[in-house]
Amino acid sequence: MKPELYIAMRFAFKQRSTTKPTFIVMVAVVGIAVGTAALILTLSIVNGFAGSVQNKLISFSAHMQFRYPEEQLCQERRSDLAHVASHRNVSSVTPFLEKSFVLRNRTNVQGETWRSKPVIVKGVNEAEQQVFLKKFLKEGSFSPVGEKQKNEGIALYAGQTLAENLGLAVGKKVMLVGLGSNSSGAKLVAGNKSIVDLLSSLDLEVGIIRGIYDTGLQEGFDDYIVISDLKQLQQRFNPMMISGYDANVKKLDQLPNTVKEVTASLGYPFYGYTVFQRYANLFEWLKLQKNITPLLIVTITIVAVFNIISTLLVLIIEKTREIGMLSALGLEPGKISQVFMAQAVLISLSGIAAGNILAISLSLFELRFHLITLPEKSYFIKYVPLLIDPSDYALVSLAVMALTLFFAFIPARIAASLKPGTALNT
């Protein structure tokens, strides 16, 4: 063992005076540990939150969509489906049909009344329904639409928030009111229509609630999107017509290039967009959350840096006579500087190790027991999400060590500059 390291260990962890410098060292270790744990937990929460919301959005919606401008319907073609599916990064592609309705439900709350709300009914094939409902179905069950069920009404799967607002329940019949395929709101308002013409221009259909799902995305999702069967919607409203194609990719980092290449392959008038573009406002909100992280990291780092500087300065004052004795015995100023640099390394390593243990312990405890809850309507999740990423632990540990050594150089130089005569007479 080098003499400098041995002396540093004695200075740092061996009580040598009545003022107990070891206690000061322990305070420094605790300060670095708390700062390190706070940095790691901050990164874990921010990354976990962004990842949780992103995964929810991606699991709820396809990675990319291809459709005609102004939400025009297009004919379902095998050639278009093949163009999308043939791309090397596309893992799956399915057609879908979206229609706007006003969903009306009769309730018996405070007398027999009607509750209404505008919704989007999205028709997808049975395989996609099964995948989605397997993740999010809360009440009811999924079953393929048979001939008997077709006559009862359109099978619908409503979101939990929509069900609460309208008083929906599994097995309940509802009314769907929408504009016909040959009518538009502008024509109805501008034209001199009679009540008979007005009613005949509307699509009036009966739907039956087969299940209620809950994604946790309550605004704009669970209160607005109703899942249905694609073939049923096509038979009732638009035979052989679809709104576009949903597609998922194998590698999410290649999504921007993939959507451009597939759109070019489909040709005009198709256009494509990604889930990040479709829900740009939510992803911008997630970026805002991440933008605050550097400010927190800088603040906590400054506290840790001043902590180590003040600790070393106090230790220099406590060990002034010992420094003078070492200088009188022939220890060079550079060696004395190395003693206090080694002392800073030992204190920093102890604090970093304790901080990592504290951070991983708190993370595992929260993931197991979920003690901290969040309002799901505001944050889309019920509990504080934590992403335990080894790279975050390594990055924070290296950053704290580097900053500690950088700023420990100042006290170390002060210790090396002490004159033996002055130090021994202190």
Backbone hydrogen bonds, N-H to C=O, Kabsch-Sander energy under -0.5 kcal/mol:
donor,donor_aa,acceptor,acceptor_aa,energy
6,Y,2,K,-2.2
7,I,3,P,-2.7
8,A,4,E,-2.2
9,M,5,L,-2.3
10,R,6,Y,-2.0
11,F,7,I,-2.7
12,A,8,A,-2.5
13,F,9,M,-2.6
14,K,10,R,-1.3
15,Q,13,F,-0.5
20,K,17,S,-1.3
23,F,20,K,-0.7
24,I,20,K,-0.9
25,V,21,P,-2.2
26,M,22,T,-2.4
27,V,23,F,-2.0
28,A,24,I,-2.0
29,V,25,V,-2.6
30,V,26,M,-2.6
31,G,27,V,-2.4
32,I,28,A,-2.5
33,A,29,V,-2.5
34,V,30,V,-2.7
35,G,31,G,-2.3
36,T,32,I,-2.8
37,A,33,A,-2.7
38,A,34,V,-2.5
39,L,35,G,-2.2
40,I,36,T,-2.4
41,L,37,A,-2.7
42,T,38,A,-2.1
43,L,39,L,-2.2
44,S,40,I,-2.6
45,I,41,L,-2.6
46,V,42,T,-2.5
47,N,43,L,-2.6
48,G,44,S,-2.1
49,F,45,I,-2.8
50,A,46,V,-2.4
51,G,47,N,-2.4
52,S,48,G,-2.4
53,V,49,F,-2.4
54,Q,50,A,-2.3
55,N,51,G,-2.5
56,K,52,S,-2.0
57,L,53,V,-2.4
58,I,54,Q,-2.6
59,S,55,N,-2.5
60,F,56,K,-1.8
61,S,57,L,-2.4
63,H,247,A,-0.5
64,M,247,A,-1.9
65,Q,273,Y,-2.3
66,F,245,Y,-2.0
67,R,271,Y,-2.1
68,Y,72,Q,-0.7
68,Y,243,S,-0.6
71,E,68,Y,-0.9
72,Q,69,P,-1.6
74,C,242,I,-2.9
76,E,240,M,-2.2
77,R,75,Q,-0.5
81,L,77,R,-1.8
82,A,78,R,-2.3
83,H,79,S,-2.0
84,V,80,D,-1.8
85,A,81,L,-2.4
86,S,82,A,-1.9
87,H,84,V,-1.2
90,V,87,H,-1.2
91,S,248,N,-2.5
92,S,248,N,-1.2
94,T,246,D,-2.7
96,F,244,G,-2.0
97,L,123,G,-1.8
99,K,121,V,-2.0
101,F,119,V,-2.4
102,V,177,V,-2.6
103,L,101,F,-0.6
103,L,117,K,-2.7
104,R,102,V,-0.6
104,R,175,M,-2.9
105,N,115,R,-2.7
107,T,105,N,-0.5
107,T,113,T,-2.9
110,Q,108,N,-0.6
111,G,108,N,-0.8
113,T,107,T,-2.0
113,T,111,G,-0.8
115,R,105,N,-2.8
117,K,103,L,-1.6
119,V,101,F,-2.9
120,I,224,Y,-2.6
121,V,99,K,-2.9
121,V,119,V,-0.5
122,K,120,I,-0.7
122,K,226,V,-3.2
123,G,97,L,-3.7
123,G,121,V,-0.6
124,V,122,K,-0.5
124,V,228,S,-2.1
129,Q,125,N,-2.3
130,Q,126,E,-2.4
131,V,127,A,-2.0
132,F,128,E,-2.4
133,L,129,Q,-3.0
134,K,130,Q,-1.8
135,K,131,V,-0.9
135,K,132,F,-0.7
136,F,132,F,-1.9
137,L,133,L,-2.4
138,K,212,I,-2.9
139,E,212,I,-2.1
141,S,210,R,-1.0
146,G,144,P,-0.6
150,K,146,G,-1.9
151,N,147,E,-1.2
152,E,148,K,-1.0
153,G,149,Q,-1.3
154,I,206,V,-2.3
156,L,208,I,-2.4
157,Y,227,I,-2.2
158,A,211,G,-1.7
160,Q,213,Y,-1.8
162,L,222,D,-1.7
163,A,159,G,-2.4
164,E,160,Q,-2.0
165,N,161,T,-2.2
166,L,162,L,-2.2
167,G,163,A,-1.1
168,L,163,A,-1.9
171,G,209,I,-3.7
172,K,169,A,-2.1
174,V,207,G,-3.1
175,M,104,R,-2.7
176,L,205,E,-3.2
177,V,102,V,-2.1
177,V,175,M,-0.5
178,G,176,L,-0.5
178,G,203,D,-2.4
180,G,201,S,-2.7
183,S,180,G,-1.5
188,L,184,S,-2.0
189,V,185,G,-1.9
190,A,186,A,-2.8
191,G,187,K,-2.8
193,K,191,G,-1.4
198,L,194,S,-2.5
199,L,195,I,-2.3
200,S,196,V,-2.3
201,S,197,D,-1.3
202,L,199,L,-1.2
203,D,178,G,-5.3
204,L,202,L,-0.7
205,E,176,L,-2.2
205,E,203,D,-0.6
207,G,174,V,-2.7
208,I,154,I,-2.7
209,I,172,K,-2.7
210,R,156,L,-3.1
210,R,208,I,-0.7
211,G,156,L,-1.1
212,I,139,E,-2.1
213,Y,158,A,-2.4
214,D,136,F,-2.2
218,Q,216,G,-1.2
220,G,218,Q,-0.6
222,D,217,L,-2.6
223,D,218,Q,-0.6
224,Y,221,F,-1.7
225,I,221,F,-2.9
226,V,120,I,-2.9
227,I,157,Y,-2.5
228,S,122,K,-2.6
229,D,155,A,-0.5
230,L,124,V,-2.0
233,L,229,D,-2.0
234,Q,230,L,-2.4
235,Q,231,K,-2.6
236,R,232,Q,-2.1
237,F,233,L,-2.5
238,N,233,L,-1.0
241,M,238,N,-1.9
242,I,74,C,-3.0
243,S,96,F,-2.7
244,G,96,F,-1.4
245,Y,66,F,-2.3
246,D,94,T,-3.3
247,A,64,M,-2.4
248,N,92,S,-2.3
250,K,89,N,-2.8
252,L,250,K,-0.6
254,Q,251,K,-1.2
255,L,252,L,-1.6
258,T,254,Q,-2.2
259,V,255,L,-2.4
260,K,256,P,-1.4
261,E,257,N,-2.3
262,V,258,T,-2.6
263,T,259,V,-1.9
264,A,260,K,-2.1
265,S,261,E,-1.8
266,L,262,V,-2.2
267,G,263,T,-2.3
270,F,267,G,-1.8
271,Y,67,R,-2.1
273,Y,65,Q,-1.8
275,V,63,H,-2.1
278,R,274,T,-2.2
279,Y,275,V,-2.0
280,A,277,Q,-1.1
283,F,279,Y,-1.9
284,E,280,A,-2.4
285,W,281,N,-1.5
286,L,282,L,-1.8
287,K,283,F,-2.0
288,L,284,E,-2.0
289,Q,285,W,-1.6
290,K,286,L,-1.7
291,N,287,K,-2.1
292,I,288,L,-0.9
292,I,289,Q,-0.5
293,T,289,Q,-0.5
293,T,290,K,-0.8
296,L,292,I,-1.6
297,I,293,T,-2.5
298,V,294,P,-2.8
299,T,295,L,-2.1
300,I,296,L,-2.5
301,T,297,I,-2.4
302,I,298,V,-2.4
303,V,299,T,-1.8
304,A,300,I,-2.0
305,V,301,T,-2.6
306,F,302,I,-2.5
307,N,303,V,-1.6
308,I,304,A,-2.0
309,I,305,V,-2.3
310,S,306,F,-2.4
311,T,307,N,-2.0
312,L,308,I,-2.2
313,L,309,I,-2.3
314,V,310,S,-2.3
315,L,311,T,-2.2
316,I,312,L,-2.2
317,I,313,L,-2.1
318,E,314,V,-2.4
319,K,315,L,-2.1
320,T,317,I,-1.1
323,I,319,K,-2.6
324,G,320,T,-2.3
325,M,321,R,-2.3
326,L,322,E,-2.4
327,S,323,I,-2.2
328,A,324,G,-2.3
329,L,325,M,-1.8
330,G,327,S,-1.3
331,L,326,L,-2.5
336,I,332,E,-2.0
337,S,333,P,-2.3
338,Q,334,G,-1.8
339,V,335,K,-1.8
340,F,336,I,-1.6
341,M,337,S,-1.9
342,A,338,Q,-2.7
343,Q,339,V,-1.9
344,A,340,F,-2.0
345,V,341,M,-2.0
346,L,342,A,-2.4
347,I,343,Q,-2.4
348,S,344,A,-2.6
349,L,345,V,-3.0
350,S,346,L,-2.2
351,G,347,I,-2.4
352,I,348,S,-2.9
353,A,349,L,-2.5
354,A,350,S,-2.2
355,G,351,G,-2.5
356,N,352,I,-2.5
357,I,353,A,-2.1
358,L,354,A,-2.4
359,A,355,G,-2.6
360,I,356,N,-2.5
361,S,357,I,-2.0
362,L,358,L,-2.4
363,S,359,A,-2.3
364,L,360,I,-2.4
365,F,361,S,-2.1
366,E,362,L,-2.3
367,L,363,S,-2.6
368,R,364,L,-1.6
369,F,365,F,-2.4
370,H,366,E,-2.6
373,T,371,L,-0.7
374,L,382,K,-2.9
376,E,374,L,-0.7
378,S,375,P,-1.1
379,Y,375,P,-2.2
380,F,376,E,-2.3
384,V,372,I,-1.7
387,L,44,S,-1.6
388,I,386,L,-0.7
389,D,387,L,-1.1
392,D,389,D,-1.1
393,Y,389,D,-1.4
394,A,390,P,-2.5
395,L,391,S,-2.7
396,V,392,D,-2.5
397,S,393,Y,-2.1
398,L,394,A,-2.5
399,A,395,L,-2.3
400,V,396,V,-2.7
401,M,397,S,-2.2
402,A,398,L,-2.6
403,L,399,A,-2.4
404,T,400,V,-2.3
405,L,401,M,-2.4
406,F,402,A,-2.2
407,F,403,L,-2.4
408,A,404,T,-1.6
409,F,405,L,-0.6
409,F,406,F,-0.6
410,I,407,F,-0.7
412,A,408,A,-1.9
413,R,409,F,-2.1
414,I,410,I,-1.8
415,A,411,P,-2.3
416,A,412,A,-1.9
417,S,413,R,-1.4
418,L,415,A,-1.0
423,A,419,K,-2.8
424,L,420,P,-2.5
425,N,421,G,-1.4
426,T,423,A,-1.0
